[in-house]
Amino acid sequence: MTSCRSEIAYFQLNEMRHRSKSKILVNCFNCNLVSVSILLNASLFILCFILFKPNTNSYHERVEIGHEKSKTSDQNPKTVCASDFIKPFVNVLQNRSNYSGPCTWPRPKNKNVFLIETIKNFAIPKILCTVESAARHTKDFCVTLMIVDHDPPKEQLPILRQLVDLLPNVEIIHLDVDDMLVDTPFEGFFHTERFKESKISFNMPVHISDVGRANLLWRWGGVYVDLDVIVLKSLDRAEQYVARTPHGGIANGILKFSQHSPMLLRYLSNMWTDYRPEQYSRLFYVLLETVHNHCLRKNINIVQEDGYGTLTQGKVEQCDGVRIFGINSGLFEPFKTTVALQTIFNETHGEVFEKILLDKDPTVLHYAGNSKGHYRTKTDIREGNSLFARMFRKHCPFVTFKYPKV
């Protein structure tokens, strides 16, 4: 008998849905009692509707709540259908009563890896490689891919199910954009006129992701990582950290903060104050300003951005419990989009670039701007010689087997 990990999970999801669009979990009592009178059938249907407000969009797969028995019945566990907050392809299929993984509700404190997808028709193989590599290397964290306001292609659902079944610390969740901000300082932000202006400049998906990642980390704690990366080893490098860009700035493509972190709270405050809907990278620069100003308030001087990154390469700084990793210091190895074809996707010198990468020993390989499918290798990923193909095969064996080309 399959069962959910905890009844609390559904109470939590119910609360989140009620606060955003009131899409609650549905009790799936079987009211098809053909042997009783029409009047009794009608009475039961009305009772179900009044008590449980059924949602006609809920999918048909049923799961039973097993960890916490209903107070009204010790022998008959309550049977529920997950609402459209959890789609059929997510980890609800894996909710067994003997589940012992990290993906429980309420969300575990500081033991999360969040990934956010806001662009429709995304490059599934690359994104799933990010999910798989993060889950394989950070096994005691729950790796959650949040697909915001759109569904993945239907033909990909079987593979998503297989990935979730293969890795017990993976969840793939479909949610409305407002759900990311429930119980955070930004709750309701996506309904403000100021934010809606970002749609005019086509910055809305980027800003949703920028705002969402910071608020998820503030509420739950853990790691955020972009979807155009391959994780090479555990993301649990330090209690809290940020990474430098090649120019010496602060990247927001990989972040690790404890729940309610003071520096993160300052970042949220500055995001709200300094938000500019017409500026694509505004919130990226707000993070840089926040880190510098927060450290100055603590009388801690950190290296300023110099435009070249020479002063921060190989350097790890500390500020109010947050480590600041420079390039070549073991955390973040980005490849610029402009040189990606000559470096990470170079089919001739893949072995050379792999040796360089291993010498640097980073945690994350970041090929900026490629999650949408730009700069595809055009080669069978199983046989390709590029650094990208080599790392893909090594750290994403399941996705490599399922997708010969990416």
DAJO-V607320 format. One record per residue. OMEGA is omega in radians with two decimals (NA if undefined). NEAR is the number of other ideal C-beta (glycine too) atoms within 8 Angstrom. Layout:
omega=[OMEGA	OMEGA]
near=[NEAR	NEAR]
//
This chain:
omega=[3.11	3.14	3.12	-3.13	-3.11	3.09	3.12	-3.14	-3.08	3.03	3.13	3.14	3.10	-3.14	-3.14	-3.11	-3.13	-3.10	-3.13	-3.10	3.07	3.05	-2.99	3.09	-3.01	3.00	-3.00	3.07	3.12	-3.08	-3.11	-3.12	-3.03	-3.05	-3.14	-3.05	3.11	-3.14	3.14	3.10	-3.13	-3.13	3.12	3.13	3.13	3.13	3.09	-3.09	-3.11	-3.04	-2.95	3.09	-3.06	3.12	-3.09	3.14	-3.10	-3.09	-2.90	-3.10	-3.06	3.05	-3.11	3.09	-3.00	-3.04	-3.13	-3.11	3.11	3.14	-3.08	-3.11	3.13	-3.06	-3.10	3.14	-3.12	3.12	-3.09	2.98	3.10	3.13	-3.12	2.98	3.03	-3.14	-3.08	-3.05	-3.05	-2.98	3.10	3.10	-3.06	-3.06	3.13	-3.10	-3.14	-3.11	-3.13	-3.14	-3.05	-3.04	3.14	3.03	-0.09	-3.08	-3.13	-3.11	3.03	-3.12	-3.07	2.91	-3.10	3.02	-3.03	3.07	-3.09	-3.06	-3.13	-3.13	-3.13	-3.12	-3.04	-3.06	-3.13	-3.13	3.13	3.04	3.06	3.14	-3.09	-3.10	3.08	-3.11	-3.13	-3.05	-3.11	-2.92	-3.12	3.06	3.03	-3.13	-3.03	3.00	-3.14	3.11	-2.92	2.98	3.00	-3.14	3.01	3.11	-3.08	-3.11	-3.14	-3.03	3.11	3.14	3.09	3.11	-3.13	3.13	3.12	3.12	-3.11	-3.05	-3.05	3.12	3.12	2.96	3.03	-2.98	2.96	-3.14	3.01	-3.04	-3.09	-3.08	-3.14	-3.01	3.13	3.12	3.04	3.11	-3.09	-3.11	-3.11	-3.06	-3.07	3.08	3.14	3.12	-3.13	3.12	-3.10	3.10	-3.14	3.12	-3.13	-3.09	3.10	3.13	-3.00	-3.13	3.14	-3.11	3.05	3.14	-3.13	3.13	-3.09	-3.08	-3.11	-3.11	3.06	3.13	3.12	-3.07	-3.00	-3.04	3.11	-3.03	2.88	3.09	3.10	-3.09	3.10	3.13	2.89	-3.14	-3.03	3.07	-2.99	3.09	-3.12	-3.06	-3.12	-3.12	3.07	3.09	2.92	-3.07	3.06	2.99	3.09	3.14	3.13	3.09	3.10	-3.13	3.02	3.13	3.02	-3.09	3.00	-3.12	3.02	3.12	3.12	3.11	3.12	3.13	3.13	3.09	3.09	3.10	3.12	3.12	3.14	3.08	-3.12	-3.08	-2.97	-3.10	3.11	-3.04	-3.08	-3.08	-3.07	-3.01	-3.04	-3.07	3.02	-3.13	3.07	3.10	3.10	3.14	-3.13	-3.11	-3.13	-3.09	3.12	3.14	3.10	3.10	3.10	-3.11	3.10	3.14	3.06	-3.07	3.10	3.07	-3.11	3.13	-3.13	3.13	-3.08	-3.08	-3.08	-3.12	3.12	-3.05	3.04	-3.13	-3.09	3.13	3.07	3.10	-3.13	3.06	3.14	-3.06	3.02	3.06	-3.12	3.10	3.00	-3.13	-2.88	3.10	-3.12	2.99	-3.13	3.14	-3.06	-3.11	-3.05	-3.12	-3.14	-3.06	-2.98	3.14	3.13	-3.06	-3.07	-3.01	-3.12	-3.13	3.13	-3.13	3.09	3.10	3.09	-3.13	-3.13	3.09	3.12	3.06	3.14	3.06	-3.03	3.00	-3.03	3.08	-2.91	3.00	-3.03	-3.08	-3.13	3.09	3.11	3.08	3.08	-3.09	-3.11	-3.10	3.03	-3.06	-3.13	-3.07	-3.05	-3.09	-3.09	3.07	3.13	-3.13	-3.13	3.14	3.12	-3.13	-3.04	-2.99	3.14	-3.06	-3.14	-3.12	3.09	-3.13	-3.07	-3.08	3.12	3.10	3.12	NA]
near=[5	7	13	14	10	10	10	9	13	13	8	10	14	10	9	11	15	8	8	11	6	6	10	10	12	12	12	10	8	5	8	4	9	4	3	6	5	5	6	9	11	8	8	11	9	8	8	12	9	7	7	9	8	10	10	4	7	12	9	5	9	8	13	12	15	8	9	6	6	9	3	3	8	4	3	5	10	10	10	14	13	13	14	10	13	10	9	8	10	13	11	11	11	9	12	7	8	4	10	4	8	9	11	12	10	7	8	10	7	9	10	15	15	14	16	14	11	9	7	4	4	11	9	11	11	13	14	13	14	17	14	16	13	15	13	10	12	15	7	7	15	15	15	13	12	12	11	14	5	6	7	11	7	6	4	9	10	6	10	13	10	10	15	15	7	7	10	8	13	17	11	14	13	10	10	8	10	12	11	14	13	11	5	10	9	11	10	8	10	10	7	8	5	7	13	9	10	11	7	7	9	5	11	9	8	9	13	14	11	12	15	14	13	14	14	14	18	14	9	12	13	14	14	14	15	10	12	11	13	14	15	11	5	7	15	9	11	7	6	11	13	14	12	16	11	8	9	16	9	11	12	9	11	16	11	15	13	9	11	8	14	8	14	12	11	11	12	14	9	11	14	10	6	9	11	6	13	8	7	6	6	10	12	10	9	12	12	11	10	12	15	10	9	13	12	9	6	8	5	9	5	10	9	7	7	11	6	7	14	7	10	11	10	6	9	9	9	8	13	9	8	13	11	15	13	15	13	8	11	10	11	14	11	12	12	8	11	4	8	14	7	5	10	11	12	12	9	5	6	14	8	7	13	11	8	8	12	7	6	9	5	11	11	14	12	13	16	11	8	12	12	8	7	7	9	7	13	4	10	7	15	7	7	13	9	14	13	12	14	13	13	14	11	7	14	13	9	10	14	11	5	8	9	5	9	11]
//
